[in-house]
Amino acid sequence: MKNLILILIVSLLSFNCSAQTEPKNDKEKSEMKPSKNEDGEWDLTVIDTQFDYFLNAIAKPISQYSESYLKTKNTLLVSEWNSYYFSGKYRNIIESSIDYDPKENYGIKFEYKLYQVFAYVNWKYGLRMNGLSGSDVTRY
């Protein structure tokens, strides 16, 4: 009876372990894509709970930027971000690529929020990105 219970436990453990090690297609699931909200405006969802604090208390206000400035910066920053992602650099920080089309008119709110994502990653993790403005870089 003890042997039967032991065999049952071992087989269940091996079944559970094999189910958890099932490979997943990382390239499909690890891309951030802009989406439109109910009002038809482009939106970006940031899951990190400290991001809202950063946006409201630390980030420069949206009035400090023009849409064309943010679009230019975001084009450079997304390219830099995606090169880090695809090379595996900073994989403990950068967990997905960003699908961003510089020809798309996302609007200033979206461009601002995306730019602040890069500033936030600099602030929280110290990741220095070449495309960030000097005034948006956290000094250590």
VENMO-V28405 format. One record per residue. N is the residue number from 1. RES is the residue in one small letter. SS is DSSP state (h for helix, s for strand, l for the rest). Layout:
N/RES/SS
N/RES/SS
//
This chain:
1/m/l
2/k/h
3/n/h
4/l/h
5/i/h
6/l/h
7/i/h
8/l/h
9/i/h
10/v/h
11/s/h
12/l/h
13/l/h
14/s/h
15/f/h
16/n/h
17/c/h
18/s/h
19/a/h
20/q/h
21/t/l
22/e/l
23/p/l
24/k/l
25/n/l
26/d/h
27/k/h
28/e/h
29/k/h
30/s/l
31/e/s
32/m/s
33/k/s
34/p/l
35/s/s
36/k/s
37/n/l
38/e/l
39/d/l
40/g/l
41/e/l
42/w/s
43/d/s
44/l/l
45/t/l
46/v/l
47/i/l
48/d/l
49/t/l
50/q/h
51/f/h
52/d/h
53/y/h
54/f/h
55/l/h
56/n/h
57/a/h
58/i/h
59/a/l
60/k/l
61/p/l
62/i/h
63/s/h
64/q/h
65/y/l
66/s/l
67/e/h
68/s/h
69/y/h
70/l/h
71/k/h
72/t/h
73/k/h
74/n/h
75/t/h
76/l/h
77/l/h
78/v/h
79/s/h
80/e/h
81/w/h
82/n/h
83/s/h
84/y/h
85/y/h
86/f/h
87/s/h
88/g/l
89/k/l
90/y/l
91/r/l
92/n/l
93/i/l
94/i/l
95/e/l
96/s/l
97/s/s
98/i/s
99/d/s
100/y/l
101/d/l
102/p/l
103/k/l
104/e/l
105/n/l
106/y/l
107/g/l
108/i/h
109/k/h
110/f/h
111/e/h
112/y/h
113/k/h
114/l/h
115/y/h
116/q/h
117/v/h
118/f/h
119/a/h
120/y/h
121/v/h
122/n/h
123/w/h
124/k/h
125/y/h
126/g/l
127/l/l
128/r/l
129/m/l
130/n/l
131/g/l
132/l/l
133/s/l
134/g/h
135/s/h
136/d/h
137/v/l
138/t/l
139/r/l
140/y/l
//
